[in-house]
Amino acid sequence: MSGSIAGLVLAGGLSRRMGGGEKGLQLLGGQTMISRVIDRIAPQVETLAINANADPEPYLQFGLPVLPDTIGGHAGPLAGVLTGLEWASTLPGVTHLVSAATDTPFLPLDLVRRFAVLSGPERIVIARSEGNRHPVFGLWPVALREDLAEWLATSDTMKVLAWVHRHDFTFCDFEAAGDDAPDPFFNANTPDELAEAERYLAGTAA
């Protein structure tokens, strides 16, 4: 593909299942989950930002732009994607945005490369593993930002795939790195899942 790809770590959720607080700032192996995500995604993109709707102060330590949703009401991941697309549209030469969740510490190191192979000027690419779709992991054309803004302003559903299905899109399939490795899109949404991630990290997952 021509043009370059910017990245966005989605940390704008309410973290209800984690018991409140900022999910990405939970420690995993002595390191915040979001820092693990940043370490894995940053080398894959031209530039990177964080989408966060809470106090931005804890996120400034990472030296990245911290972008609150440009629309109110905690509208979900699509609001974060729109925020990222509007930011990416101001960056010279950037044609696409890749989004990644803040609670997925094992995300693929070849995510962007594999997305780019399947991309098109207005084609969305969504991650999939073991038959499960991961719509917060997507490659989003900047050219679709106005359409997404209109959708969020007028639609009665904020579901990611409802909007995606209106456009040219495809899935990109990923597998675990080995028999004992976690799903690359394993997400630690709850304290129990965070403990499971600790076990994966220690190589002791059952």
Accessible surface in RSA format (square Angstrom, percent):
REM  Atomic radii and reference values for relative SASA: ProtOr
REM  Chains: A
REM  Algorithm: Lee & Richards
REM  Probe-radius: 1.40
REM  Slices: 20
REM RES _ NUM      All-atoms   Total-Side   Main-Chain    Non-polar    All polar
REM                ABS   REL    ABS   REL    ABS   REL    ABS   REL    ABS   REL
RES MET A   1    99.90  51.7  18.64  12.3  81.26 193.5  36.59  31.1  63.31  83.9
RES SER A   2   100.86  85.2  80.38 107.3  20.47  47.2  54.44 115.9  46.42  65.0
RES GLY A   3    42.61  52.5   0.00   N/A  42.61  52.5  16.66  45.7  25.95  58.1
RES SER A   4    30.87  26.1  25.48  34.0   5.39  12.4  26.20  55.8   4.67   6.5
RES ILE A   5    15.63   8.9  12.53   9.3   3.10   7.5  12.53   9.0   3.10   8.4
RES ALA A   6     0.00   0.0   0.00   0.0   0.00   0.0   0.00   0.0   0.00   0.0
RES GLY A   7     0.00   0.0   0.00   N/A   0.00   0.0   0.00   0.0   0.00   0.0
RES LEU A   8     0.98   0.5   0.00   0.0   0.98   2.5   0.10   0.1   0.88   2.4
RES VAL A   9     0.31   0.2   0.31   0.3   0.00   0.0   0.31   0.3   0.00   0.0
RES LEU A  10    18.47  10.3  12.74   9.1   5.73  14.4  12.74   9.0   5.73  15.4
RES ALA A  11     7.77   7.1   0.74   1.1   7.03  16.0   2.93   4.1   4.84  12.8
RES GLY A  12    13.60  16.8   0.00   N/A  13.60  16.8   7.02  19.3   6.58  14.7
RES GLY A  13    55.64  68.6   0.00   N/A  55.64  68.6  37.05 101.7  18.59  41.6
RES LEU A  14    73.78  41.1  52.78  37.8  21.00  52.8  56.44  39.6  17.34  46.7
RES SER A  15    12.35  10.4   3.80   5.1   8.55  19.7   3.80   8.1   8.55  12.0
RES ARG A  16   185.31  77.8 160.71  81.9  24.60  58.6  69.41  94.9 115.90  70.2
RES ARG A  17   146.85  61.7 127.05  64.8  19.79  47.1  67.30  92.0  79.54  48.2
RES MET A  18    15.87   8.2   3.51   2.3  12.35  29.4   1.26   1.1  14.61  19.3
RES GLY A  19    71.18  87.8   0.00   N/A  71.18  87.8  36.35  99.8  34.82  78.0
RES GLY A  20    30.14  37.2   0.00   N/A  30.14  37.2  23.92  65.6   6.23  13.9
RES GLY A  21    55.75  68.7   0.00   N/A  55.75  68.7  37.66 103.3  18.09  40.5
RES GLU A  22    40.44  23.2  32.25  24.4   8.19  19.5  17.25  33.4  23.19  18.9
RES LYS A  23    35.28  17.2  33.06  20.3   2.22   5.3   8.60   7.7  26.69  28.4
RES GLY A  24     0.96   1.2   0.00   N/A   0.96   1.2   0.00   0.0   0.96   2.2
RES LEU A  25    42.13  23.5  28.71  20.5  13.42  33.7  29.38  20.6  12.75  34.3
RES GLN A  26    57.19  32.0  52.99  38.7   4.20  10.0   4.40   9.4  52.79  40.0
RES LEU A  27   107.76  60.0  96.68  69.2  11.08  27.9  96.68  67.9  11.08  29.8
RES LEU A  28     0.00   0.0   0.00   0.0   0.00   0.0   0.00   0.0   0.00   0.0
RES GLY A  29    43.43  53.6   0.00   N/A  43.43  53.6  20.75  56.9  22.68  50.8
RES GLY A  30    70.07  86.4   0.00   N/A  70.07  86.4  31.92  87.6  38.15  85.4
RES GLN A  31    56.95  31.8  53.18  38.9   3.77   9.0  25.30  53.9  31.65  24.0
RES THR A  32    24.97  17.8  23.01  23.3   1.97   4.7  21.83  29.3   3.14   4.7
RES MET A  33     0.00   0.0   0.00   0.0   0.00   0.0   0.00   0.0   0.00   0.0
RES ILE A  34     0.00   0.0   0.00   0.0   0.00   0.0   0.00   0.0   0.00   0.0
RES SER A  35    16.83  14.2  16.42  21.9   0.40   0.9  16.37  34.9   0.46   0.6
RES ARG A  36    43.25  18.2  41.28  21.0   1.96   4.7   6.85   9.4  36.39  22.1
RES VAL A  37     0.00   0.0   0.00   0.0   0.00   0.0   0.00   0.0   0.00   0.0
RES ILE A  38    19.12  10.9  19.12  14.2   0.00   0.0  19.12  13.8   0.00   0.0
RES ASP A  39    89.55  62.7  71.81  71.5  17.74  41.9  28.86  67.9  60.69  60.5
RES ARG A  40    68.64  28.8  67.38  34.3   1.26   3.0  10.70  14.6  57.94  35.1
RES ILE A  41     1.09   0.6   1.09   0.8   0.00   0.0   1.09   0.8   0.00   0.0
RES ALA A  42    38.67  35.6  29.49  45.5   9.18  20.9  29.86  42.1   8.81  23.3
RES PRO A  43   110.73  80.7  67.69  61.7  43.04 156.4  80.71  66.6  30.02 186.6
RES GLN A  44    36.20  20.2  12.90   9.4  23.30  55.5  21.21  45.1  14.99  11.4
RES VAL A  45    18.97  12.5   0.53   0.5  18.44  44.4   4.32   3.8  14.64  39.7
RES GLU A  46   125.96  72.3  91.93  69.6  34.03  81.0  21.97  42.5 104.00  84.9
RES THR A  47    48.64  34.6  40.35  40.9   8.29  19.7  24.25  32.6  24.39  36.9
RES LEU A  48     6.92   3.9   3.84   2.8   3.08   7.7   3.84   2.7   3.08   8.3
RES ALA A  49     0.00   0.0   0.00   0.0   0.00   0.0   0.00   0.0   0.00   0.0
RES ILE A  50     0.00   0.0   0.00   0.0   0.00   0.0   0.00   0.0   0.00   0.0
RES ASN A  51     3.49   2.4   3.49   3.4   0.00   0.0   0.00   0.0   3.49   3.4
RES ALA A  52     2.18   2.0   0.00   0.0   2.18   5.0   0.00   0.0   2.18   5.8
RES ASN A  53    48.09  33.2  16.92  16.3  31.17  75.0  11.14  26.8  36.94  35.7
RES ALA A  54    46.80  43.0  26.57  41.0  20.23  46.0  38.74  54.6   8.06  21.4
RES ASP A  55    92.44  64.8  78.01  77.6  14.43  34.1  40.15  94.5  52.29  52.2
RES PRO A  56    65.78  47.9  65.78  60.0   0.00   0.0  65.78  54.3   0.00   0.0
RES GLU A  57   112.05  64.3 107.10  81.0   4.96  11.8  42.09  81.4  69.97  57.1
RES PRO A  58    47.65  34.7  37.42  34.1  10.23  37.2  47.65  39.3   0.00   0.0
RES TYR A  59     0.97   0.5   0.97   0.6   0.00   0.0   0.00   0.0   0.97   1.2
RES LEU A  60    92.85  51.7  79.02  56.5  13.83  34.8  79.57  55.9  13.27  35.7
RES GLN A  61   129.00  72.1  84.05  61.4  44.95 107.0  42.76  91.0  86.24  65.4
RES PHE A  62    44.79  22.4  20.05  12.4  24.75  64.4  26.29  15.9  18.51  53.0
RES GLY A  63    68.57  84.6   0.00   N/A  68.57  84.6  39.46 108.3  29.11  65.2
RES LEU A  64    37.59  20.9  29.12  20.8   8.48  21.3  31.35  22.0   6.24  16.8
RES PRO A  65    60.55  44.1  47.38  43.2  13.17  47.9  59.71  49.3   0.84   5.2
RES VAL A  66    25.04  16.5   2.81   2.5  22.22  53.6   2.81   2.4  22.22  60.3
RES LEU A  67    31.22  17.4  31.22  22.3   0.00   0.0  31.22  21.9   0.00   0.0
RES PRO A  68    83.93  61.2  81.54  74.3   2.39   8.7  81.54  67.3   2.39  14.8
RES ASP A  69    25.91  18.1   8.17   8.1  17.74  41.9   4.06   9.5  21.85  21.8
RES THR A  70    77.63  55.2  40.93  41.5  36.70  87.5  48.32  64.9  29.32  44.3
RES ILE A  71    57.34  32.6  49.28  36.7   8.06  19.4  55.51  40.0   1.83   5.0
RES GLY A  72    68.51  84.5   0.00   N/A  68.51  84.5  41.52 113.9  26.99  60.5
RES GLY A  73    74.12  91.4   0.00   N/A  74.12  91.4  38.79 106.5  35.33  79.1
RES HIS A  74    97.62  53.4  72.88  50.7  24.74  63.3  47.67  49.1  49.95  58.1
RES ALA A  75    18.92  17.4   8.94  13.8   9.98  22.7  16.58  23.3   2.34   6.2
RES GLY A  76    32.94  40.6   0.00   N/A  32.94  40.6  27.53  75.5   5.41  12.1
RES PRO A  77    54.52  39.7  47.42  43.2   7.10  25.8  54.14  44.7   0.39   2.4
RES LEU A  78     0.00   0.0   0.00   0.0   0.00   0.0   0.00   0.0   0.00   0.0
RES ALA A  79     0.02   0.0   0.00   0.0   0.02   0.0   0.00   0.0   0.02   0.1
RES GLY A  80     1.00   1.2   0.00   N/A   1.00   1.2   0.88   2.4   0.12   0.3
RES VAL A  81     0.87   0.6   0.87   0.8   0.00   0.0   0.87   0.8   0.00   0.0
RES LEU A  82     2.71   1.5   2.71   1.9   0.00   0.0   2.71   1.9   0.00   0.0
RES THR A  83     4.56   3.2   3.27   3.3   1.29   3.1   3.27   4.4   1.29   1.9
RES GLY A  84     0.00   0.0   0.00   N/A   0.00   0.0   0.00   0.0   0.00   0.0
RES LEU A  85     0.09   0.0   0.09   0.1   0.00   0.0   0.09   0.1   0.00   0.0
RES GLU A  86    61.48  35.3  57.30  43.3   4.18   9.9  26.80  51.8  34.68  28.3
RES TRP A  87    36.08  14.5  28.49  13.8   7.59  17.8  26.90  14.3   9.18  14.9
RES ALA A  88     0.00   0.0   0.00   0.0   0.00   0.0   0.00   0.0   0.00   0.0
RES SER A  89    44.37  37.5  13.02  17.4  31.35  72.2   5.61  11.9  38.76  54.3
RES THR A  90    99.19  70.5  68.33  69.3  30.86  73.5  68.60  92.1  30.59  46.2
RES LEU A  91    44.35  24.7  38.84  27.8   5.51  13.9  39.43  27.7   4.91  13.2
RES PRO A  92   130.71  95.3 101.51  92.5  29.20 106.1 114.00  94.1  16.71 103.9
RES GLY A  93    54.25  66.9   0.00   N/A  54.25  66.9  40.54 111.2  13.71  30.7
RES VAL A  94    14.59   9.6   2.48   2.2  12.11  29.2   2.48   2.2  12.11  32.9
RES THR A  95    53.18  37.8  47.49  48.1   5.69  13.6  50.22  67.5   2.96   4.5
RES HIS A  96     7.06   3.9   7.06   4.9   0.00   0.0   7.06   7.3   0.00   0.0
RES LEU A  97     0.00   0.0   0.00   0.0   0.00   0.0   0.00   0.0   0.00   0.0
RES VAL A  98     0.53   0.4   0.00   0.0   0.53   1.3   0.00   0.0   0.53   1.4
RES SER A  99     0.00   0.0   0.00   0.0   0.00   0.0   0.00   0.0   0.00   0.0
RES ALA A 100     0.51   0.5   0.51   0.8   0.00   0.0   0.51   0.7   0.00   0.0
RES ALA A 101    12.59  11.6  12.59  19.4   0.00   0.0  12.59  17.7   0.00   0.0
RES THR A 102     8.11   5.8   8.05   8.2   0.06   0.1   8.05  10.8   0.06   0.1
RES ASP A 103     6.23   4.4   6.23   6.2   0.00   0.0   0.54   1.3   5.69   5.7
RES THR A 104     2.77   2.0   2.77   2.8   0.00   0.0   2.77   3.7   0.00   0.0
RES PRO A 105     4.38   3.2   0.08   0.1   4.30  15.6   0.08   0.1   4.30  26.7
RES PHE A 106    30.02  15.0  25.34  15.7   4.67  12.2  25.37  15.4   4.64  13.3
RES LEU A 107     0.00   0.0   0.00   0.0   0.00   0.0   0.00   0.0   0.00   0.0
RES PRO A 108    12.62   9.2   5.79   5.3   6.83  24.8  12.62  10.4   0.00   0.0
RES LEU A 109   116.40  64.8  97.63  69.8  18.77  47.2  97.72  68.6  18.68  50.3
RES ASP A 110    46.41  32.5  43.12  42.9   3.28   7.8  20.27  47.7  26.13  26.1
RES LEU A 111     0.00   0.0   0.00   0.0   0.00   0.0   0.00   0.0   0.00   0.0
RES VAL A 112     8.82   5.8   8.82   8.0   0.00   0.0   8.82   7.7   0.00   0.0
RES ARG A 113   150.26  63.1 141.24  72.0   9.02  21.5  75.85 103.7  74.41  45.1
RES ARG A 114    74.72  31.4  72.59  37.0   2.13   5.1  14.45  19.7  60.28  36.5
RES PHE A 115     0.00   0.0   0.00   0.0   0.00   0.0   0.00   0.0   0.00   0.0
RES ALA A 116    24.16  22.2  19.35  29.9   4.81  10.9  19.62  27.6   4.54  12.0
RES VAL A 117   116.32  76.5  83.82  75.9  32.50  78.3  92.43  80.3  23.89  64.8
RES LEU A 118    58.53  32.6  56.94  40.7   1.59   4.0  58.53  41.1   0.00   0.0
RES SER A 119    19.72  16.7   0.28   0.4  19.44  44.8   0.00   0.0  19.72  27.6
RES GLY A 120    14.39  17.7   0.00   N/A  14.39  17.7  14.39  39.5   0.00   0.0
RES PRO A 121   119.16  86.8 106.72  97.3  12.45  45.2 113.86  94.0   5.31  33.0
RES GLU A 122    96.88  55.6  92.56  70.0   4.32  10.3  24.74  47.9  72.14  58.9
RES ARG A 123    81.20  34.1  81.04  41.3   0.16   0.4   2.74   3.7  78.47  47.6
RES ILE A 124     0.00   0.0   0.00   0.0   0.00   0.0   0.00   0.0   0.00   0.0
RES VAL A 125     0.00   0.0   0.00   0.0   0.00   0.0   0.00   0.0   0.00   0.0
RES ILE A 126     0.00   0.0   0.00   0.0   0.00   0.0   0.00   0.0   0.00   0.0
RES ALA A 127     0.00   0.0   0.00   0.0   0.00   0.0   0.00   0.0   0.00   0.0
RES ARG A 128    71.22  29.9  71.22  36.3   0.00   0.0   6.38   8.7  64.84  39.3
RES SER A 129     0.78   0.7   0.14   0.2   0.63   1.5   0.78   1.7   0.00   0.0
RES GLU A 130   131.13  75.3  88.27  66.8  42.86 102.0  49.15  95.1  81.98  66.9
RES GLY A 131    65.38  80.6   0.00   N/A  65.38  80.6  32.59  89.4  32.78  73.4
RES ASN A 132    83.20  57.4  79.98  77.3   3.22   7.8  14.93  35.9  68.27  66.0
RES ARG A 133   125.19  52.6 105.19  53.6  20.00  47.6  15.01  20.5 110.17  66.8
RES HIS A 134    32.67  17.9  29.89  20.8   2.79   7.1  19.49  20.1  13.19  15.3
RES PRO A 135    33.55  24.5  33.29  30.3   0.26   1.0  33.29  27.5   0.26   1.6
RES VAL A 136    40.90  26.9  40.38  36.6   0.53   1.3  40.90  35.5   0.00   0.0
RES PHE A 137     1.98   1.0   1.98   1.2   0.00   0.0   1.98   1.2   0.00   0.0
RES GLY A 138     0.00   0.0   0.00   N/A   0.00   0.0   0.00   0.0   0.00   0.0
RES LEU A 139     0.00   0.0   0.00   0.0   0.00   0.0   0.00   0.0   0.00   0.0
RES TRP A 140     0.72   0.3   0.72   0.3   0.00   0.0   0.72   0.4   0.00   0.0
RES PRO A 141     0.37   0.3   0.34   0.3   0.03   0.1   0.34   0.3   0.03   0.2
RES VAL A 142    12.62   8.3  12.62  11.4   0.00   0.0  12.62  11.0   0.00   0.0
RES ALA A 143    64.37  59.2  31.55  48.7  32.82  74.7  39.32  55.4  25.06  66.4
RES LEU A 144     9.16   5.1   9.02   6.5   0.14   0.4   9.16   6.4   0.00   0.0
RES ARG A 145    74.80  31.4  74.43  37.9   0.36   0.9   3.18   4.3  71.62  43.4
RES GLU A 146   129.23  74.2 121.63  92.0   7.60  18.1  48.62  94.0  80.60  65.8
RES ASP A 147    44.45  31.1  36.83  36.7   7.62  18.0  16.58  39.0  27.87  27.8
RES LEU A 148     0.00   0.0   0.00   0.0   0.00   0.0   0.00   0.0   0.00   0.0
RES ALA A 149    35.65  32.8  29.93  46.2   5.72  13.0  30.56  43.0   5.09  13.5
RES GLU A 150   115.26  66.2 108.45  82.0   6.81  16.2  35.96  69.5  79.31  64.8
RES TRP A 151    38.55  15.5  35.07  17.0   3.48   8.2  38.39  20.5   0.16   0.3
RES LEU A 152    16.23   9.0   1.18   0.8  15.05  37.8   1.33   0.9  14.89  40.1
RES ALA A 153    86.01  79.1  43.26  66.8  42.75  97.2  54.06  76.1  31.96  84.7
RES THR A 154   106.05  75.4  69.25  70.2  36.80  87.7  63.10  84.8  42.95  64.9
RES SER A 155    25.61  21.6   4.26   5.7  21.35  49.2  10.61  22.6  15.00  21.0
RES ASP A 156   149.06 104.4 106.39 105.9  42.67 100.9  52.44 123.4  96.61  96.4
RES THR A 157    38.25  27.2  33.93  34.4   4.32  10.3  35.12  47.2   3.13   4.7
RES MET A 158    60.18  31.2  51.35  34.0   8.83  21.0  47.93  40.8  12.25  16.2
RES LYS A 159   154.95  75.6 148.08  90.9   6.87  16.4  96.84  87.2  58.12  61.9
RES VAL A 160    12.35   8.1   8.41   7.6   3.94   9.5   8.41   7.3   3.94  10.7
RES LEU A 161    27.91  15.5  26.58  19.0   1.33   3.3  26.69  18.7   1.22   3.3
RES ALA A 162    36.08  33.2  18.35  28.3  17.73  40.3  28.95  40.8   7.13  18.9
RES TRP A 163     0.26   0.1   0.26   0.1   0.00   0.0   0.26   0.1   0.00   0.0
RES VAL A 164     0.00   0.0   0.00   0.0   0.00   0.0   0.00   0.0   0.00   0.0
RES HIS A 165   103.00  56.3  77.29  53.7  25.71  65.8  56.33  58.1  46.67  54.3
RES ARG A 166   131.69  55.3  94.55  48.2  37.14  88.4  35.18  48.1  96.51  58.5
RES HIS A 167    38.39  21.0  22.47  15.6  15.92  40.7  19.48  20.1  18.91  22.0
RES ASP A 168    79.98  56.0  62.89  62.6  17.10  40.4  35.80  84.3  44.18  44.1
RES PHE A 169    54.12  27.1  33.87  21.0  20.24  52.7  33.87  20.5  20.24  57.9
RES THR A 170    40.71  29.0  36.49  37.0   4.22  10.1  14.26  19.2  26.45  40.0
RES PHE A 171    40.33  20.2  27.40  17.0  12.93  33.6  27.40  16.6  12.93  37.0
RES CYS A 172     5.47   4.1   4.43   4.9   1.04   2.5   1.04   2.6   4.43   4.8
RES ASP A 173    72.60  50.9  64.56  64.3   8.04  19.0  33.79  79.5  38.81  38.7
RES PHE A 174     5.40   2.7   2.77   1.7   2.63   6.8   3.42   2.1   1.98   5.7
RES GLU A 175   150.57  86.4 132.18 100.0  18.40  43.8  46.29  89.5 104.28  85.1
RES ALA A 176    33.08  30.4  13.58  21.0  19.50  44.4  13.78  19.4  19.30  51.1
RES ALA A 177   108.05  99.3  60.13  92.8  47.92 109.0  71.42 100.6  36.63  97.0
RES GLY A 178    36.96  45.6   0.00   N/A  36.96  45.6  33.86  92.9   3.10   6.9
RES ASP A 179   155.22 108.7 114.18 113.6  41.04  97.1  37.00  87.1 118.22 117.9
RES ASP A 180   130.98  91.8 111.46 110.9  19.52  46.2  41.26  97.1  89.72  89.5
RES ALA A 181    34.49  31.7  16.83  26.0  17.66  40.2  21.76  30.6  12.73  33.7
RES PRO A 182    20.47  14.9  16.89  15.4   3.58  13.0  17.73  14.6   2.73  17.0
RES ASP A 183    31.92  22.4  24.51  24.4   7.41  17.5  20.29  47.8  11.63  11.6
RES PRO A 184    11.87   8.7   9.90   9.0   1.98   7.2  11.87   9.8   0.00   0.0
RES PHE A 185     6.48   3.2   0.54   0.3   5.94  15.5   0.98   0.6   5.50  15.7
RES PHE A 186    29.37  14.7  22.62  14.0   6.75  17.6  29.37  17.8   0.00   0.0
RES ASN A 187    54.97  37.9  52.30  50.5   2.67   6.4   5.14  12.4  49.83  48.2
RES ALA A 188     0.00   0.0   0.00   0.0   0.00   0.0   0.00   0.0   0.00   0.0
RES ASN A 189    24.98  17.2  24.65  23.8   0.33   0.8   0.09   0.2  24.89  24.1
RES THR A 190    27.75  19.7  27.75  28.1   0.00   0.0  24.88  33.4   2.86   4.3
RES PRO A 191    82.18  59.9  74.90  68.3   7.29  26.5  76.39  63.1   5.80  36.0
RES ASP A 192   115.73  81.1 110.72 110.2   5.01  11.8  30.28  71.3  85.45  85.2
RES GLU A 193    47.14  27.1  46.70  35.3   0.44   1.1  13.80  26.7  33.34  27.2
RES LEU A 194    24.85  13.8  24.85  17.8   0.00   0.0  24.85  17.5   0.00   0.0
RES ALA A 195    44.25  40.7  38.16  58.9   6.09  13.9  42.47  59.8   1.78   4.7
RES GLU A 196    55.73  32.0  55.73  42.2   0.00   0.0   7.50  14.5  48.23  39.4
RES ALA A 197     0.00   0.0   0.00   0.0   0.00   0.0   0.00   0.0   0.00   0.0
RES GLU A 198    67.33  38.7  64.15  48.5   3.17   7.6  30.02  58.1  37.31  30.5
RES ARG A 199   110.45  46.4 109.30  55.7   1.15   2.7  43.96  60.1  66.49  40.3
RES TYR A 200    52.97  24.7  37.13  21.1  15.84  41.2   6.67   5.0  46.30  57.1
RES LEU A 201    71.25  39.7  42.85  30.7  28.40  71.4  44.98  31.6  26.27  70.7
RES ALA A 202    73.49  67.6  38.23  59.0  35.26  80.2  50.71  71.4  22.78  60.4
RES GLY A 203    67.80  83.6   0.00   N/A  67.80  83.6  34.53  94.8  33.27  74.5
RES THR A 204    90.60  64.4  67.04  68.0  23.55  56.1  67.37  90.5  23.23  35.1
RES ALA A 205    31.00  28.5   7.85  12.1  23.15  52.7   8.02  11.3  22.98  60.9
RES ALA A 206   147.91 136.0  71.39 110.2  76.52 174.1 110.12 155.1  37.80 100.1
END  Absolute sums over single chains surface
CHAIN  1 A     9477.1       6723.9       2753.2       5101.4       4375.7
END  Absolute sums over all chains
TOTAL          9477.1       6723.9       2753.2       5101.4       4375.7
